[in-house]
Amino acid sequence: MRLALDEAAEAVRGGDVPVGALVLAPDGTTVLAAGHNEREAGGDPTAHAELLALRRAAAALGAWRLADCTLVVTLEPCTMCAGAIQQSRVDRLVYGARDEKAGAAGSLWDLVRDRRLNHRPEVIEGVLAEECAELLTAFFRGR
């Protein structure tokens, strides 16, 4: 999660909301890819940290199925990102701060664990939650 927090800090330098993500290889320690929000930098509404990390991990593996991989993200994913997590077949989602306004992994919705879907990753929430939340709070306080 500390590496994801480093990625989130990069988003701030680009003028974006500080969210960082990384995809770990099946061994649980090797970082396949990382990303941070780049919506402002690229003018792309889909350039969320999670989507960028998932795309880069798929490119690194040469396959869209990220089975046995773990996505680590500083903020609970939104519905768009939760859909991408489900579609990528990531086995595990680890996130820091809950997003009570737009979270889709347990807060507002729980898309990733919806039993009607064919794939449901394990979800581990609250990892370094206070540090992740403080980064977001400081960013929005400054606005």
Salt bridges, closest charged atoms under 4 A:
GLU7 OE1 - HIS36 ND1 2.79
GLU10 OE2 - ARG13 NH2 2.76
ASP16 OD1 - ARG39 NH2 3.18
GLU38 OE2 - HIS36 NE2 3.88
GLU38 OE2 - ARG56 NH2 3.22
GLU100 OE2 - ARG98 NE 3.09
ASP110 OD2 - ARG113 NE 3.00
ASP114 OD2 - ARG116 NH2 2.55
GLU122 OE1 - ARG92 NE 2.97
GLU125 OE2 - ARG98 NH1 2.77
GLU131 OE1 - ARG2 NH1 2.71
